[in-house]
């Protein structure tokens, strides 16, 4: 789990075991909604719960030959490009 737009360097991602489960319950509030990958899914009401756990489905990611995750990060984040 990773915080979205953290305003403090102490907000760090949390790594959970694949058997872990997180339950979030809305206690009170107005105009609350849930979003995953920038997809607005639903409005929430007090008492609603969101349960996050590992899916039973698997996915295989395919990349072109020679593709490098770290090279992509270096290019996009301008790592090692000098000032």
NUMAR-272288 format. One line per field, with one value per residue (C-alpha): residue in three letters; x, y, z. Coordinates in steps of 0.02 Angstrom, whole numbers, plus 50000, padded with zeros to 5 digits. Each point is the difference from the previous one (the first is absolute). Example, Ala and Ser with C-alpha at 12.3 -4.5 7.8 and 13.67 -1.06 7.14 Angstrom:
<nodes>
aa: (ala	ser)
x: (50615	50069)
y: (49775	50172)
z: (50390	49967)
</nodes>
This chain:
<nodes>
aa: (unk	unk	unk	unk	unk	unk	unk	unk	unk	unk	unk	unk	unk	unk	unk	unk	unk	unk	unk	unk	unk	unk	unk	unk	unk	unk	unk	unk	unk	unk	unk	unk	unk	unk	unk	unk	unk	unk	unk	unk	unk	unk	unk	unk	unk	unk	unk	unk	unk	unk	unk	unk	unk	unk	unk	unk	unk	unk	unk	unk	unk	unk	unk	unk	unk	unk	unk	unk	unk	unk	unk	unk	unk	unk	unk	unk	unk	unk	unk	unk	unk	unk	unk)
x: (50000	50066	49938	49937	50082	50078	50047	50125	50155	49947	49854	50076	49927	49952	50046	49876	50016	49901	49887	49961	49833	49956	49823	49955	49835	49929	49947	49932	50023	49919	50030	50119	50043	50121	50122	50119	50125	49911	49835	49856	49906	49868	49938	50016	49883	50040	50013	50062	50154	50138	50097	50168	50082	50096	49897	49982	50029	50175	50066	50151	50083	50084	50134	50095	50173	50130	49872	50069	49896	50150	50046	49822	50013	50168	49928	49839	50076	50158	50114	50187	49971	50098	49936)
y: (50000	50172	50170	50113	50172	49992	50169	49931	49894	49887	49934	49842	49855	49847	49826	49867	49810	49920	49923	50170	50087	50182	50052	50185	50057	50173	50061	50170	50131	50081	49977	49853	49891	49860	50006	49867	50041	50165	49911	50070	49846	50050	50127	49942	50019	49983	49815	49949	49888	49972	49837	49991	49830	49900	49946	49819	50055	50011	50117	49985	50160	49998	50124	50022	49921	50113	50095	50054	50065	50092	50078	50064	50076	50079	50078	50063	50060	50069	49896	50021	50140	50134	50169)
z: (50000	49956	50058	49860	49993	50174	50073	50123	49972	50144	49894	49929	49901	50103	49940	50050	49990	49860	50132	50078	49993	50032	50049	49993	50074	49974	50173	49949	49868	49849	49814	50024	49852	49959	49854	49936	49863	49973	49964	50103	50058	50125	50126	50179	50147	50186	50043	49827	49999	49873	50013	49911	49977	49873	49851	49951	49818	49925	49867	49886	49942	49830	49950	49837	49989	50079	50104	50168	50144	50073	49833	49986	50175	49958	49842	50079	50164	49918	50111	49964	49874	50092	50053)
</nodes>
